[in-house]
Amino acid sequence: MERSEVSQTRNQTESWYKRVFWLIAIWLASVATLGIVASGIRGLMHMAGMTSH
């Protein structure tokens, strides 16, 4: 294998890890954002007197 093929294979492997990392990072950020927004809406509903108890 030539050096260019080795470096290309290495870049593809690193690229795969980066893609998986970004997929997980974006998913975690979206779940956290959804939780924050839901908590805010719940707080507003609670202040308006809408309680489940």
C-alpha positions as CSV (number, residue, x, y, z in Angstrom):
1,M,0.0,0.0,0.0
2,E,1.3,3.5,-0.8
3,R,1.5,6.3,1.7
4,S,-1.5,8.1,0.1
5,E,-3.7,5.0,0.4
6,V,-2.7,4.6,4.1
7,S,-3.4,8.3,4.8
8,Q,-6.7,8.1,2.9
9,T,-7.8,5.0,4.9
10,R,-6.8,6.8,8.1
11,N,-8.8,9.9,7.1
12,Q,-11.9,7.7,6.3
13,T,-11.6,6.1,9.7
14,E,-11.2,9.5,11.5
15,S,-14.1,10.9,9.4
16,W,-16.3,8.0,10.5
17,Y,-15.6,8.7,14.2
18,K,-16.2,12.4,13.7
19,R,-19.5,11.7,12.1
20,V,-20.6,9.4,14.9
21,F,-19.4,11.9,17.5
22,W,-21.4,14.8,15.9
23,L,-24.5,12.6,15.5
24,I,-24.4,11.8,19.2
25,A,-23.5,15.4,20.2
26,I,-26.4,16.9,18.2
27,W,-28.8,14.3,19.5
28,L,-27.8,15.0,23.1
29,A,-28.1,18.8,22.6
30,S,-31.6,18.4,21.1
31,V,-32.8,16.2,23.9
32,A,-31.4,18.7,26.5
33,T,-33.0,21.6,24.7
34,L,-36.3,19.8,24.6
35,G,-36.1,19.1,28.3
36,I,-35.3,22.8,29.1
37,V,-38.2,24.0,26.9
38,A,-40.6,21.5,28.4
39,S,-39.6,22.5,32.0
40,G,-40.1,26.2,31.0
41,I,-43.6,25.5,29.7
42,R,-44.4,23.5,32.8
43,G,-43.2,26.3,35.0
44,L,-45.3,28.8,33.1
45,M,-48.4,26.6,33.4
46,H,-47.7,26.1,37.1
47,M,-47.5,30.0,37.6
48,A,-50.8,30.3,35.7
49,G,-52.5,28.0,38.1
50,M,-52.6,24.9,36.0
51,T,-51.6,22.2,38.3
52,S,-52.2,18.5,38.1
53,H,-53.0,18.1,41.8
